Amino acid sequence: MLIPVETLLVFVPAALALNLTPGNDMLFCLGQGMKSGPRAGVAASLGIAAGVLIHTLAAGIGLAAVLRAHPAAFEAIRWAGVAYLVYLAAQAWRSSGPLVAPAGGAPARALVAWREAVVVSLLNPKVAVFVLAFLPQFVDPARGSTFLQFFLLGAILNTGGTLINIAVGLFAGRLSGWLATRAHVARWLQRATGGIFLLLAARIAFERR
């Protein structure tokens, strides 16, 4: 067996604990759900999952090691992510339209949420560094392909995180739908969404490597 049961019995609870810890991806899904409804919240969760998958593959082939060795590259990507989140916060604050789009616009908004989530995930190099620091602890070269073990463990970690983020996005989306009929509260919620994106930008800006 490529990954023994005893390894999974340790890895899965550890991965679940990490997934349940509120982090940047969860905050982003919360903000997208509040901004554009439940479909957007779910789409954002899937976008984060796509980004994490790319990070996992990249870390598996050594990109995270390159980012560790070259601080300037790490910082450039990190600050690009900060700038993008500040832009999203400004967009939320400047928006004068309804908090939740009509049903006909839902697929388009979901696509936008997915795309923004992929960009946010890819512009957070700490994800790649974290994956490279955490997953190898459970990889055993004696059991076969280390890359395949790395990928399977990353898929387990990513699946758990995606399910939790979907729950967060759905909850935020349902809440936004209920409040959309209350104009003054909806406007406050729109500003709160911008605040979430700005808080997320601050977290990434001031986090230690």
RABEL-V721589 format. One record per backbone hydrogen bond with DSSP energy under -0.5 kcal/mol. NH is the residue of the N-H (numbers start at 0). CO is the residue of the C=O. If there is no record, write none. Layout:
# RABEL-V721589
NH;CO + NH;CO
This chain:
# RABEL-V721589
3;1 + 6;3 + 7;3 + 8;4 + 9;5 + 9;6 + 10;6 + 11;7 + 13;9 + 14;10 + 15;11 + 16;12 + 17;13 + 18;14 + 19;15 + 20;16 + 20;17 + 21;19 + 26;22 + 27;23 + 28;24 + 29;25 + 30;26 + 31;27 + 32;28 + 33;29 + 34;30 + 35;31 + 36;32 + 40;36 + 41;37 + 42;38 + 43;39 + 44;40 + 45;41 + 46;42 + 47;43 + 48;44 + 49;45 + 50;46 + 51;47 + 52;48 + 53;49 + 54;50 + 55;51 + 56;52 + 57;53 + 58;54 + 59;55 + 60;56 + 61;58 + 62;57 + 65;61 + 66;62 + 67;63 + 68;64 + 69;65 + 70;68 + 72;69 + 73;69 + 74;70 + 75;71 + 76;72 + 77;73 + 78;74 + 79;75 + 80;76 + 80;122 + 81;77 + 82;78 + 83;79 + 84;80 + 85;81 + 86;82 + 87;83 + 88;84 + 89;85 + 90;86 + 91;87 + 92;88 + 93;89 + 94;90 + 104;101 + 105;102 + 108;104 + 109;105 + 110;106 + 111;107 + 112;108 + 113;109 + 114;110 + 115;111 + 116;112 + 117;113 + 118;114 + 119;115 + 120;116 + 121;117 + 122;118 + 123;120 + 124;122 + 126;123 + 127;123 + 128;124 + 129;125 + 130;126 + 131;127 + 132;128 + 133;129 + 134;130 + 136;133 + 137;134 + 138;135 + 140;138 + 142;139 + 143;140 + 148;144 + 149;145 + 150;146 + 151;147 + 152;148 + 153;149 + 154;150 + 155;151 + 156;152 + 157;153 + 158;154 + 159;155 + 160;156 + 161;157 + 162;158 + 163;159 + 164;160 + 165;161 + 166;162 + 167;163 + 168;164 + 169;165 + 170;166 + 171;167 + 172;168 + 173;169 + 174;170 + 175;171 + 176;172 + 177;173 + 178;174 + 179;175 + 180;177 + 181;178 + 182;180 + 185;181 + 186;182 + 187;183 + 188;184 + 189;185 + 190;186 + 191;187 + 192;188 + 193;189 + 194;190 + 195;191 + 196;192 + 197;193 + 198;194 + 199;195 + 200;196 + 201;197 + 202;198 + 203;199 + 204;200 + 205;201 + 206;202
